[in-house]
Amino acid sequence: MPSRDLDFPVFDADNHMYETKEALTKYLPDGYKHVIDYVDVHGRTKIVVRGQISDYIPNPTFERVGKPGAQEEYFKHGNPEGKSYREILGRGIDAPPAFREPAARLELLDEQGIQWATMYPTLASLVEERMKDDPDLTHVVIHALNQWMHEHWTFNYENRIFPVPVITLAVVDKAIAELEWVVERGARAIMIRPAPVPGFKGPRSFGLVEFDPFWQKVLEHDVLVIMHASDSGYNVYANEWEGSSGEMLAFAQPQPFSMVSTHDRAIRDAVTALICHGALTRNPELRVALIENGSSWVRPLLHDLKETYTKMPQAFPEDPIVAFKRNLYVHPFHEEDPVGLVKLLGADRVLFGSDFPHVEGMSDPITYVDELEGLPEGDLRKVMGGNMASLMGVTVDA
């Protein structure tokens, strides 16, 4: 039973599935079967991407996973005892059906007191960065993942679980085709990586005019854009300072330098690109939810945007603060200051998300409401579910 009994419906904007081994392989065309594979390394299964063993996910079969919320206290109260990462995580658990199947997950949502949830794949974030030199390949693999997700989870399960397909923007025409494919199958939201878009001529900003045909199609279909934390390639900067060359590891202990220097740089840059390169001004009705990126970067970015706009307003398509508050919705981590963010942006622009069942998320999602103490009930309703329900087009009963 949930630890809180709320008298209003709750929409968790940040839930995750754990994929099966076939998620990235089942629908790969014959000519691409070699791209993703699984191998045994000293008794442990590892995923192989384009012939390279990846440690991005320690156990890519997800047969055993970290205990949900294992790091919750670590993020909220720090680590005064200086425990090792392994000590903080504790022992893993066998992944229950609710982490891997929609029917069982729906039962778990009922137990947790959650009415709706957007559901994100866990493996997806390793794909684009490891294939950025081959845009065509990236589109093929992303489409295969979306096919599996649609078959296994659907994009709208019982009008309560909304699995979110991935769109890579590398080739705009192919991105539009993928958008049309997922929308035809019921998708109400799409997930886009907060990172420069790889292309045949190198990376570039998705805020440029080149991508307007895609954004306009998003508006035509009334689809929510979700920028969820991912491997955005920013570990290369930390690696240069650390003198290393390893890949980003999703569930590994980060180094102090990367924690201080790069942990929120990707989403900050992504938002800056959308604003400064004019995508939000040219597409003012675009709705973008920033999920699992935290919010500690918001206030400093708004300050920097305001200062820059004051010095060179002629270089901006409009007041950047206006664009931010009109188009963007932010999901603050529970350990941050959600109430402060509500006061900064307004209750209409803040979203609740638990990151369940990941180790860095919340063990009991509904306890997020405790971090909103002091807000009027109307604001509580908006943050805990009303805002996301409106964005996803679901009806909230009075």
Disulfide bonds with the S-S distance in Angstrom:
none
